[in-house]
Amino acid sequence: MPKQVLSSVQWLRAIAAMAVVAYHSAATVQIHGWKPGVVSHAATWGWTGVDIFFFISGFVMVMTTAGRDRDVAAAREFIAARIVRIAPMYWLLTSLMLVIVWFAPSLKTTDFTLTQAVTSYLFIPYEIGESGSYYPILYVGWTLTYEMFFYAVFAVSLCFAEQRSRVAITAFFVLLATLSLTRPTAYIFRFLTDPLLLEFIFGCVFAWAFRSGFRVSARTSSVIIAAGVLGFCVGTPSSDMAHRVVCAGIPAALLVSGAILREAAGGWKGSDLLQQVGDASYSLYLLQAFTIPAFARMLAAADRVRFLPGDLICLSLVFASVLVAALIYRSVEYPIDIRLRAWIRDYRRARGADHAVLAKPAARVTQRDRGM
């Protein structure tokens, strides 16, 4: 992906992750009896950070695979790279959650089943009873199930010529979203036909346009950003709204595309702090399942009469979560990512060397393997 775009994407990842943390923190403030204020009420829109993440995912997947060979090997390497990037931290924290509730069952808010645990590790949607909702062991992981489904479909598209795959992948997700109008009852079909999946395609479509040279002036990009922010403001602050892809997906598309276009026009001044939070955004998103309740319990014990304002508690939970995420990113997530990438790179080199010895014609495929 072009270097000029990376900064704005990272900043928006930071904003999206902190927005989601603020959303859950605001809910926790009320659960523990603090009086919410202006900040807490504003945080009720924080769930839209997920929509920003989905758009960014579609955009980044297109940009990072641009100009690369398109065949089965490329698809295989793409999905392997995505699993290596997403799964280790998620599996680690899912296991930690299971250990915590095993040794401290009083902390458990729901009963975990074996099926729920298995499907959580495999990124498979699983309905809790007949509630109509899906939450894995690590509840924030529900978004990763959508991410993995999108990655799988995108990987298949890499087996075909780019122009054809653009039409096919777009038509496929539009068809799935259209099928949601039939109101399927089985949960797996409700998951597969959720219009929320269109937000990935929004990101893909913008990336295709951006790669083709689509640009606007800094002033126009500012208008696009403002339209996105306004779109969020006029929507209902509820993550359960029926038309989320319209009320949140479109504003997210405008906000992210506007920011990227503004940076491309040279009109964006970044923030090193947001860059660092963006780097740790994945850890921040996952760790909030631990940091928010843990720090909330500590603050509740210290403020038994609930003297402190709810907004201060909300901001404190967000700040503490960011600090912990930054620490875990540097000490756990980043080293794991580097080690696994190095292992895959060494494996490819060794595999390439074997192919070069056994069959000279395979050299071209080997070169392709190293290029991903």
C-alpha positions as CSV (number, residue, x, y, z in Angstrom):
1,M,0.0,0.0,0.0
2,P,1.4,3.5,-0.8
3,K,3.2,5.0,2.1
4,Q,1.2,8.2,1.8
5,V,-2.0,6.4,2.7
6,L,-0.7,4.4,5.7
7,S,-0.7,7.3,8.2
8,S,-4.3,8.3,7.7
9,V,-5.4,4.6,7.9
10,Q,-3.5,4.1,11.2
11,W,-5.0,7.3,12.7
12,L,-8.5,6.2,11.8
13,R,-7.8,2.8,13.3
14,A,-6.8,4.5,16.5
15,I,-10.0,6.6,16.5
16,A,-12.2,3.6,15.7
17,A,-10.6,1.5,18.4
18,M,-10.9,4.2,21.0
19,A,-14.5,4.9,20.0
20,V,-15.5,1.3,20.5
21,V,-13.7,1.2,23.9
22,A,-15.5,4.4,24.9
23,Y,-18.8,2.8,23.9
24,H,-18.3,-0.2,26.2
25,S,-16.8,2.1,28.9
26,A,-19.9,4.3,28.9
27,A,-22.1,1.2,29.3
28,T,-19.9,0.0,32.2
29,V,-20.2,3.4,33.9
30,Q,-24.0,3.0,34.0
31,I,-23.8,-0.6,35.1
32,H,-21.7,0.3,38.1
33,G,-23.9,3.1,39.1
34,W,-22.0,6.3,38.1
35,K,-24.0,9.1,36.6
36,P,-23.2,9.5,32.9
37,G,-22.5,12.9,31.5
38,V,-21.9,14.5,28.1
39,V,-18.9,12.4,27.3
40,S,-20.7,9.2,28.3
41,H,-23.7,10.1,26.2
42,A,-21.5,10.9,23.2
43,A,-19.7,7.6,23.6
44,T,-23.0,5.8,22.8
45,W,-22.1,6.4,19.1
46,G,-18.7,4.7,19.6
47,W,-20.0,1.4,18.2
48,T,-19.6,2.9,14.8
49,G,-15.9,2.3,15.1
50,V,-16.6,-1.2,13.9
51,D,-18.1,0.2,10.7
52,I,-14.9,2.2,10.2
53,F,-12.8,-0.9,10.7
54,F,-14.8,-2.9,8.1
55,F,-14.4,-0.2,5.5
56,I,-10.6,0.0,6.2
57,S,-10.3,-3.8,5.9
58,G,-11.8,-3.7,2.4
59,F,-9.6,-0.8,1.4
60,V,-6.4,-2.3,2.8
61,M,-7.0,-5.8,1.3
62,V,-7.2,-4.3,-2.2
63,M,-4.2,-2.0,-1.8
64,T,-1.9,-4.6,-0.3
65,T,-2.7,-7.1,-3.1
66,A,-2.5,-4.7,-5.9
67,G,-0.1,-5.6,-8.7
68,R,0.6,-9.1,-7.3
69,D,0.2,-12.4,-9.1
70,R,-3.3,-13.8,-9.0
71,D,-3.5,-17.6,-8.7
72,V,-4.1,-20.3,-6.1
73,A,-0.7,-19.8,-4.5
74,A,-1.4,-16.1,-4.0
75,A,-4.7,-16.9,-2.5
76,R,-3.2,-19.5,-0.2
77,E,-0.5,-17.1,1.0
78,F,-3.0,-14.3,1.4
79,I,-5.2,-16.3,3.8
80,A,-2.2,-17.6,5.6
81,A,-0.9,-14.1,6.2
82,R,-4.3,-13.0,7.4
83,I,-4.5,-15.9,9.9
84,V,-1.0,-15.2,11.2
85,R,-1.9,-11.5,11.7
86,I,-5.4,-12.0,13.3
87,A,-5.5,-15.4,15.0
88,P,-2.5,-15.6,17.5
89,M,-3.6,-12.7,19.8
90,Y,-7.2,-13.6,19.5
91,W,-6.5,-17.3,20.4
92,L,-4.2,-16.2,23.2
93,L,-6.8,-13.9,24.8
94,T,-9.7,-16.3,24.2
95,S,-7.6,-18.9,26.2
96,L,-6.9,-16.3,28.9
97,M,-10.7,-15.6,29.2
98,L,-11.4,-19.3,29.6
99,V,-8.7,-19.6,32.3
100,I,-10.0,-16.6,34.2
101,V,-13.6,-17.9,34.3
102,W,-12.3,-21.4,35.2
103,F,-10.5,-20.2,38.3
104,A,-12.8,-17.3,39.1
105,P,-16.3,-18.4,38.0
106,S,-17.9,-15.4,39.9
107,L,-16.5,-13.2,37.1
108,K,-18.5,-15.1,34.5
109,T,-21.6,-13.3,33.2
110,T,-22.7,-16.2,31.0
111,D,-22.2,-20.0,30.7
112,F,-19.7,-21.0,28.1
113,T,-20.4,-24.2,26.2
114,L,-17.9,-26.5,24.5
115,T,-19.4,-25.8,21.1
116,Q,-19.1,-22.0,21.8
117,A,-15.5,-22.5,22.7
118,V,-14.6,-24.5,19.6
119,T,-16.5,-22.2,17.2
120,S,-14.8,-19.2,18.9
121,Y,-11.3,-20.6,18.0
122,L,-12.4,-21.4,14.5
123,F,-14.1,-18.1,13.7
124,I,-17.4,-19.9,13.1
125,P,-20.7,-18.0,13.9
126,Y,-22.5,-19.7,16.8
127,E,-25.9,-18.6,18.1
128,I,-26.2,-18.4,21.9
129,G,-29.3,-20.4,22.6
130,E,-32.1,-18.8,20.6
131,S,-31.1,-15.3,21.4
132,G,-30.5,-14.4,17.7
133,S,-27.0,-13.1,18.6
134,Y,-23.5,-14.5,18.3
135,Y,-20.8,-13.7,20.8
136,P,-17.7,-15.9,21.0
137,I,-15.9,-16.5,24.3
138,L,-14.1,-13.2,23.8
139,Y,-17.2,-11.2,23.0
140,V,-15.5,-8.5,20.8
141,G,-14.5,-11.3,18.5
142,W,-17.9,-11.3,16.7
143,T,-16.4,-8.8,14.3
144,L,-13.5,-11.1,13.5
145,T,-15.9,-13.7,12.3
146,Y,-17.1,-11.2,9.7
147,E,-13.5,-10.3,8.9
148,M,-12.5,-13.9,8.4
149,F,-15.5,-14.6,6.1
150,F,-14.6,-11.6,4.0
151,Y,-10.9,-12.7,3.9
152,A,-12.0,-16.1,2.7
153,V,-14.1,-14.7,-0.1
154,F,-11.4,-12.2,-1.0
155,A,-8.8,-15.0,-1.1
156,V,-11.0,-16.9,-3.6
157,S,-11.2,-13.8,-5.8
158,L,-7.3,-13.7,-6.0
159,C,-7.5,-16.9,-8.1
160,F,-9.0,-15.0,-11.0
161,A,-8.2,-12.0,-13.2
162,E,-8.5,-8.7,-11.3
163,Q,-11.2,-7.1,-13.5
164,R,-13.4,-10.2,-13.3
165,S,-12.9,-10.7,-9.6
166,R,-13.9,-7.1,-8.9
167,V,-17.3,-7.7,-10.5
168,A,-17.7,-11.1,-8.9
169,I,-16.8,-10.2,-5.4
170,T,-19.1,-7.1,-5.5
171,A,-22.0,-9.0,-7.0
172,F,-21.5,-11.8,-4.5
173,F,-21.8,-9.6,-1.4
174,V,-24.6,-7.6,-2.9
175,L,-26.5,-10.8,-3.6
176,L,-26.0,-11.9,0.0
177,A,-27.2,-8.6,1.3
178,T,-30.3,-8.8,-1.0
179,L,-31.1,-12.3,0.4
180,S,-31.4,-10.7,3.8
181,L,-34.7,-9.3,2.6
182,T,-36.1,-12.9,2.7
183,R,-35.6,-12.7,6.5
184,P,-33.9,-16.1,6.9
185,T,-34.5,-17.7,10.3
186,A,-31.4,-20.0,10.6
187,Y,-28.6,-18.0,12.3
188,I,-25.9,-19.1,9.9
189,F,-27.9,-17.7,7.0
190,R,-28.7,-14.5,8.9
191,F,-25.0,-14.1,9.5
192,L,-24.1,-14.8,5.8
193,T,-26.7,-12.4,4.5
194,D,-26.1,-9.5,6.9
195,P,-25.9,-6.2,4.9
196,L,-23.1,-5.3,7.3
197,L,-20.8,-7.2,4.9
198,L,-21.4,-4.5,2.3
199,E,-19.1,-2.2,4.3
200,F,-16.1,-4.3,3.2
201,I,-17.2,-3.8,-0.4
202,F,-17.4,-0.1,0.2
203,G,-13.8,-0.1,1.1
204,C,-12.9,-2.3,-1.9
205,V,-14.7,0.0,-4.3
206,F,-13.0,3.1,-3.0
207,A,-9.6,1.3,-3.2
208,W,-10.2,0.4,-6.8
209,A,-11.1,4.0,-7.6
210,F,-8.1,5.3,-5.6
211,R,-5.7,3.0,-7.4
212,S,-7.2,4.2,-10.7
213,G,-6.1,7.8,-9.9
214,F,-9.3,9.2,-8.3
215,R,-8.3,12.3,-6.3
216,V,-10.0,15.5,-5.1
217,S,-8.8,18.7,-3.6
218,A,-8.1,19.2,0.1
219,R,-11.2,21.4,0.3
220,T,-13.4,18.8,-1.3
221,S,-12.0,16.0,0.9
222,S,-12.8,18.2,4.0
223,V,-16.4,18.4,2.8
224,I,-16.5,14.6,2.5
225,I,-15.1,14.2,6.0
226,A,-17.7,16.6,7.3
227,A,-20.5,14.8,5.5
228,G,-19.3,11.5,7.2
229,V,-19.3,13.1,10.7
230,L,-22.7,14.6,10.1
231,G,-24.0,11.3,8.9
232,F,-23.0,9.7,12.2
233,C,-24.6,12.5,14.2
234,V,-28.0,12.2,12.5
235,G,-28.2,8.5,13.0
236,T,-29.7,6.8,16.0
237,P,-27.1,5.9,18.6
238,S,-27.9,2.2,18.8
239,S,-25.8,-0.6,17.4
240,D,-29.0,-2.7,17.0
241,M,-30.6,-0.5,14.5
242,A,-32.1,-2.2,11.5
243,H,-30.4,-0.2,8.8
244,R,-26.9,0.0,10.2
245,V,-25.1,-0.2,6.8
246,V,-26.9,2.9,5.7
247,C,-26.8,4.9,9.0
248,A,-23.3,4.0,9.9
249,G,-21.7,2.2,7.0
250,I,-22.1,5.1,4.5
251,P,-20.9,7.8,7.0
252,A,-17.9,5.5,7.8
253,A,-17.1,5.3,4.1
254,L,-17.3,9.0,3.7
255,L,-15.1,9.7,6.8
256,V,-12.4,7.2,5.9
257,S,-12.3,8.0,2.2
258,G,-12.3,11.7,2.9
259,A,-9.4,11.4,5.3
260,I,-7.4,9.3,2.8
261,L,-8.1,11.7,-0.1
262,R,-7.2,14.6,2.1
263,E,-3.8,13.1,2.9
264,A,-3.3,12.3,-0.7
265,A,-3.9,16.0,-1.5
266,G,-1.3,17.0,1.0
267,G,-3.8,18.6,3.4
268,W,-3.5,16.2,6.4
269,K,-1.3,16.9,9.4
270,G,-0.8,13.7,11.4
271,S,-0.3,12.8,15.0
272,D,2.6,10.6,16.2
273,L,0.4,9.7,19.2
274,L,-2.5,8.6,17.1
275,Q,0.0,6.6,14.9
276,Q,1.2,4.7,17.9
277,V,-2.4,4.0,19.1
278,G,-3.2,2.9,15.6
279,D,-0.3,0.4,15.6
280,A,-1.8,-1.0,18.9
281,S,-5.4,-0.8,17.8
282,Y,-5.9,-4.5,17.4
283,S,-4.6,-5.2,20.9
284,L,-6.7,-2.3,22.2
285,Y,-9.8,-3.7,20.5
286,L,-9.3,-7.2,22.0
287,L,-8.0,-6.3,25.4
288,Q,-10.9,-4.0,26.3
289,A,-12.8,-7.2,27.3
290,F,-10.4,-7.4,30.2
291,T,-9.3,-3.9,30.9
292,I,-12.7,-2.2,31.1
293,P,-14.2,-4.6,33.7
294,A,-10.9,-4.9,35.6
295,F,-10.4,-1.1,36.0
296,A,-14.1,-0.5,36.6
297,R,-14.0,-2.9,39.5
298,M,-11.0,-1.1,40.9
299,L,-12.6,2.3,40.6
300,A,-15.9,1.0,42.0
301,A,-14.1,-0.3,45.1
302,A,-12.3,3.1,45.5
303,D,-15.4,5.2,44.9
304,R,-18.1,3.3,46.9
305,V,-20.4,6.2,47.2
306,R,-20.1,7.0,43.4
307,F,-18.8,10.5,44.1
308,L,-16.7,10.8,41.0
309,P,-18.5,11.9,37.8
310,G,-19.3,9.2,35.2
311,D,-17.5,11.1,32.5
312,L,-14.2,11.0,34.4
313,I,-14.6,7.2,35.0
314,C,-15.4,6.7,31.3
315,L,-12.3,8.6,30.2
316,S,-10.2,6.8,32.8
317,L,-11.3,3.5,31.4
318,V,-10.4,4.5,27.9
319,F,-7.0,5.9,28.9
320,A,-6.1,2.9,31.0
321,S,-7.1,0.5,28.2
322,V,-4.9,2.4,25.7
323,L,-1.9,2.3,28.1
324,V,-2.3,-1.5,28.6
325,A,-2.8,-2.1,24.9
326,A,0.3,-0.1,24.0
327,L,2.3,-2.2,26.5
328,I,0.9,-5.5,25.3
329,Y,1.4,-4.5,21.7
330,R,5.1,-3.9,22.2
331,S,5.8,-6.8,24.5
332,V,3.4,-9.5,23.0
333,E,1.6,-8.8,19.8
334,Y,4.4,-7.2,17.8
335,P,7.1,-9.8,18.8
336,I,4.7,-12.6,18.0
337,D,3.9,-11.1,14.6
338,I,7.5,-10.5,13.7
339,R,8.5,-14.1,14.8
340,L,5.7,-15.7,12.8
341,R,6.4,-13.7,9.7
342,A,10.1,-14.6,9.9
343,W,9.1,-18.3,10.3
344,I,6.9,-18.1,7.2
345,R,9.6,-16.3,5.3
346,D,12.2,-18.9,6.2
347,Y,9.7,-21.7,5.3
348,R,9.1,-20.2,1.9
349,R,12.8,-19.8,1.3
350,A,13.5,-23.4,2.3
351,R,10.6,-24.6,0.2
352,G,11.9,-22.5,-2.7
353,A,15.4,-24.0,-2.4
354,D,13.9,-27.5,-2.4
355,H,11.9,-26.7,-5.5
356,A,14.9,-25.3,-7.3
357,V,16.9,-28.5,-6.7
358,L,14.1,-30.9,-7.6
359,A,12.6,-29.1,-10.5
360,K,14.0,-26.2,-12.4
361,P,10.7,-25.2,-14.0
362,A,9.3,-24.5,-10.5
363,A,11.6,-21.5,-10.1
364,R,9.0,-19.0,-11.4
365,V,6.4,-20.3,-8.8
366,T,9.0,-20.0,-6.1
367,Q,9.7,-16.4,-7.0
368,R,6.0,-15.8,-6.8
369,D,5.9,-17.4,-3.3
370,R,8.5,-15.0,-2.0
371,G,6.8,-12.0,-3.5
372,M,3.8,-12.1,-1.2
